[in-house]
Amino acid sequence: MWPNSSFNAFLLTGFPDLEVPHHWISTPFFFVCLSVLFSNGTLLFLIKEDHTLHEPMYYFLAMLADTDLGLTLTTMPTVLGVLWLDHRETGNVACFSQAYFIHSLSFVESSVLLAMSYDRFIAIRNPLRYTSILTNNRVVKIGLGVLMRGFVSVVPPILPLYFFPYCHSSVLSHAFCLHQDVIKLACADTTFNRLYPVVLVVLIFVLDSLIILISYVLILKSVLSIASREERVKALNTCVSHICCVLVFYVTVIGLSLIHRFGKQVPHIVHLIMSYVYFLFPPLMNPIIYSAKTKQIQSGILHLFTTHRAGA
């Protein structure tokens, strides 16, 4: 029998044994957070205002920027609260809600990258039918499907958290709430909560990455059939940004997964650093990658800031 006790709040953890320099550690987190908000916000504003960017490729990019903003805004307030103010306590409802949005948005990001690979697949395999296949109506349906897939699939493991008793401890191992952290503290049968996320990761992260890989194999096959070398290079260049974002996302996912599964002897701080890399690196890099590799976005940003300066 488990002890019949529970508590109404959890304690978040920053960097153990580094509490004194927490305010210094918070400085790079703060500036990375500002960079993520500014770069993704600028990208969204640009796509909204520039009518030349009103195409499926950029609509999916806007979904990616929205997801990155959501993930950062969900995670960073409690992180900065712990590092700046030593505000470690978080209520059960707030904790479970944060875990829900963190995991949901992670799955949404994978789904958006999958949708973007479909966009590139159609653009290169059927360029003449691109606009007739990826109509605005279809893009909206894909977007709604992406959101439903991410937000509905996470409900089953998160919902029981509200009803479990907790008596092992109230201390979590991160400065934000994760399902796998909370479930370790529950005094109940958590078999479903331990097995379901594994299935979910396979059905979303693993399956999405395999489909993206297959789509690029088919894309490469189509590109190699193009006679002109210049046209081949041009076709591949339209995929470079997406490929880089896919690598940034899935390399961090794989790295974090390997650390959690096989890094039992690895110092806890390494686990913490990898978790922050997972949550901050893709949102930071995605707009930079697209700004650096996409001429339409480069010219749009240049025009945006030139117009703003001229108006000032």
C-alpha positions in Angstrom: 0.0 0.0 0.0 1.2 3.5 -0.9 1.0 6.1 1.8 -2.2 8.1 1.4 -0.6 11.5 1.1 -0.1 14.1 -1.6 0.8 17.8 -2.0 -0.5 20.7 -3.9 2.7 22.1 -5.3 6.0 20.9 -6.9 9.5 22.4 -6.5 11.4 23.2 -9.7 15.1 22.8 -9.9 17.6 25.0 -11.6 21.3 23.9 -11.7 22.1 22.0 -8.5 25.2 23.2 -6.7 25.3 26.3 -8.9 22.6 28.3 -7.0 25.0 31.2 -6.2 25.7 32.0 -9.9 22.1 31.4 -11.0 21.6 35.1 -11.9 24.7 34.9 -14.1 23.5 31.7 -15.8 20.1 33.4 -16.4 21.7 36.1 -18.6 22.4 33.9 -21.7 19.0 32.3 -21.2 17.3 35.7 -21.2 19.1 36.8 -24.4 18.4 33.6 -26.2 14.8 33.9 -25.2 14.7 37.5 -26.5 16.4 36.4 -29.8 13.8 33.6 -30.2 10.9 36.0 -29.6 12.3 38.7 -31.9 13.4 36.4 -34.8 10.3 34.3 -34.9 8.0 37.3 -34.3 9.7 39.1 -37.2 9.3 36.1 -39.5 5.6 35.9 -38.7 5.1 39.6 -39.2 7.0 39.4 -42.5 4.9 36.5 -43.8 1.7 38.3 -42.8 2.6 41.6 -44.5 4.5 40.5 -47.6 2.0 39.2 -50.2 4.8 37.5 -52.2 5.2 35.2 -49.2 1.6 34.1 -49.3 2.4 30.6 -50.5 2.1 27.1 -48.9 5.8 26.9 -48.1 5.7 30.1 -46.1 2.4 29.2 -44.4 4.0 26.1 -43.1 7.1 28.2 -42.0 4.7 30.4 -40.1 3.3 27.3 -38.3 6.8 26.4 -37.4 7.5 29.9 -36.0 4.3 29.8 -34.1 5.2 26.5 -32.6 8.7 27.7 -31.6 7.2 30.8 -30.0 4.7 28.7 -28.1 7.4 26.3 -26.8 9.6 29.1 -25.7 6.8 31.0 -24.0 5.6 27.8 -22.3 9.0 26.9 -20.9 11.1 30.0 -20.3 9.0 31.9 -17.7 9.5 29.2 -15.0 13.1 28.8 -16.0 13.9 32.5 -15.6 11.7 32.5 -12.5 13.9 29.9 -10.9 17.2 31.4 -12.1 16.4 35.0 -11.4 14.1 35.0 -8.5 14.6 31.6 -7.0 10.8 31.1 -7.4 10.8 27.3 -7.4 7.2 26.4 -6.3 4.6 25.7 -9.0 1.1 24.5 -8.4 -0.1 21.1 -9.5 -2.5 22.5 -12.2 0.1 24.9 -13.5 2.7 22.1 -13.6 0.5 19.6 -15.4 -0.7 22.3 -17.9 2.9 23.2 -18.6 3.8 19.6 -19.2 0.8 19.2 -21.5 1.8 22.2 -23.7 5.5 21.3 -23.8 4.9 17.8 -25.0 2.1 18.8 -27.3 4.1 21.5 -29.0 7.1 19.2 -29.4 4.9 16.8 -31.3 3.3 19.6 -33.3 6.8 20.7 -34.4 7.6 17.3 -35.7 4.3 17.2 -37.6 5.0 20.7 -39.1 8.4 19.5 -40.3 6.6 16.5 -41.9 4.1 18.8 -43.6 6.9 21.0 -44.9 8.6 17.9 -46.4 5.2 17.1 -48.2 5.3 20.7 -49.5 8.8 20.2 -50.9 7.9 16.8 -52.3 4.9 18.2 -54.3 6.9 21.3 -55.4 9.6 19.1 -57.0 7.7 16.0 -58.0 4.7 17.8 -59.4 5.7 21.5 -60.0 3.0 22.1 -62.5 0.2 20.9 -60.2 1.7 22.5 -57.0 -0.8 25.3 -56.6 -3.7 23.0 -57.5 -2.7 20.4 -55.0 -1.6 22.7 -52.1 -4.6 25.1 -52.1 -5.2 27.4 -49.2 -8.1 25.2 -48.1 -5.8 22.1 -48.1 -3.1 24.0 -46.2 -5.7 24.9 -43.5 -6.8 21.3 -43.2 -3.2 20.1 -42.9 -2.6 22.8 -40.2 -5.7 21.7 -38.2 -4.6 18.1 -38.6 -1.2 18.9 -37.2 -2.7 20.7 -34.2 -5.2 17.9 -33.5 -2.5 15.3 -33.7 -0.2 17.1 -31.3 -2.7 18.3 -28.7 -5.1 15.4 -28.6 -2.5 12.6 -28.5 -0.9 14.0 -25.3 -4.2 14.1 -23.4 -4.3 10.4 -22.3 -1.0 10.5 -20.3 -1.5 14.0 -18.9 -5.0 13.7 -17.7 -4.3 11.0 -15.0 -1.7 13.3 -13.5 -4.5 15.4 -12.0 -5.8 12.4 -10.1 -2.6 10.6 -9.0 -1.5 10.9 -5.3 2.1 12.1 -4.9 4.1 11.1 -1.9 7.6 10.2 -3.0 8.9 13.8 -3.2 7.8 17.2 -4.4 11.1 18.1 -6.1 11.3 17.9 -9.9 14.6 17.6 -11.7 14.2 20.6 -14.1 13.1 24.2 -14.0 9.9 23.2 -15.9 7.5 20.4 -15.7 7.8 17.2 -17.8 5.5 14.2 -17.8 8.4 11.8 -17.2 9.5 13.9 -14.1 6.1 14.1 -12.5 5.2 10.4 -13.0 8.3 9.3 -11.0 6.8 11.0 -8.0 3.3 9.4 -8.2 2.3 6.8 -5.7 0.0 4.8 -8.0 0.0 2.3 -10.8 1.7 4.3 -13.6 2.1 1.4 -16.1 0.0 3.2 -18.8 1.8 6.5 -18.3 5.1 4.7 -18.7 4.2 2.7 -21.8 1.9 5.1 -23.7 4.6 7.8 -24.2 7.0 5.3 -25.7 4.3 4.3 -28.3 3.6 7.9 -28.9 7.3 8.8 -29.5 7.5 5.9 -32.0 4.3 6.9 -33.8 5.2 10.5 -34.1 9.0 11.2 -33.9 10.2 7.9 -35.4 7.4 7.6 -38.0 7.7 11.3 -39.0 11.5 11.1 -39.4 11.2 7.9 -41.6 8.5 9.5 -43.8 10.7 12.7 -44.2 13.6 10.5 -45.1 11.6 8.6 -47.7 10.2 11.8 -49.1 13.8 13.1 -49.7 14.9 9.9 -51.3 12.0 10.4 -53.8 12.9 14.1 -54.1 16.5 13.3 -54.9 15.4 10.7 -57.4 13.3 13.4 -59.2 16.1 15.9 -59.0 18.6 13.6 -60.6 16.3 13.0 -63.5 16.4 16.7 -64.4 18.7 17.2 -67.4 20.0 20.7 -66.6 22.6 20.9 -63.9 21.5 24.5 -63.1 17.9 23.3 -62.6 19.0 20.4 -60.4 21.0 22.9 -58.1 18.0 25.3 -58.1 15.6 22.5 -57.1 17.9 21.2 -54.3 18.4 24.8 -53.0 14.7 25.0 -52.3 15.1 22.1 -49.8 18.2 23.1 -48.0 16.5 25.3 -45.3 14.0 22.5 -44.5 16.7 19.8 -44.4 18.7 22.0 -41.9 15.7 22.5 -39.7 14.9 18.8 -39.7 18.5 18.0 -38.7 18.5 20.6 -36.0 15.3 19.2 -34.5 15.9 15.5 -34.8 19.6 15.6 -33.8 18.6 17.3 -30.6 15.7 14.8 -30.1 18.0 11.9 -30.6 20.7 13.4 -28.4 18.3 14.0 -25.6 16.8 10.5 -25.9 20.2 8.8 -25.8 21.2 10.8 -22.8 18.0 9.8 -20.9 18.1 6.1 -22.0 21.8 5.3 -21.7 23.3 8.1 -19.7 22.6 6.9 -16.2 26.3 7.5 -15.2 26.4 10.9 -17.0 26.4 13.9 -14.5 22.9 15.3 -14.0 24.1 18.7 -15.3 24.6 17.1 -18.8 21.0 16.0 -18.8 19.9 19.5 -17.9 22.1 21.1 -20.6 20.7 18.7 -23.2 17.1 19.5 -22.2 17.8 23.2 -22.6 19.5 22.6 -26.0 16.4 20.7 -27.1 14.0 23.4 -26.1 16.0 26.5 -27.2 18.3 25.5 -30.0 15.6 24.7 -32.7 13.5 27.8 -32.0 16.7 29.9 -32.1 18.1 28.4 -35.3 15.0 27.9 -37.5 14.4 31.6 -38.3 18.1 32.1 -38.8 18.4 29.2 -41.2 15.4 30.4 -43.3 16.6 34.0 -43.2 20.1 32.9 -44.3 19.1 30.5 -47.0 15.9 32.0 -48.5 16.3 35.0 -50.8 12.6 36.0 -50.6 12.9 36.2 -46.8 16.2 38.1 -47.0 14.8 40.7 -49.3 11.6 40.9 -47.2 13.6 41.6 -44.0 15.8 44.1 -45.8 12.7 45.9 -47.2 11.0 45.8 -43.8 13.8 47.4 -41.9 14.7 49.8 -44.7 11.1 51.0 -44.8 11.0 51.3 -41.0 14.2 53.3 -40.9 13.0 55.6 -43.8 9.8 56.2 -41.9 11.7 57.0 -38.7 
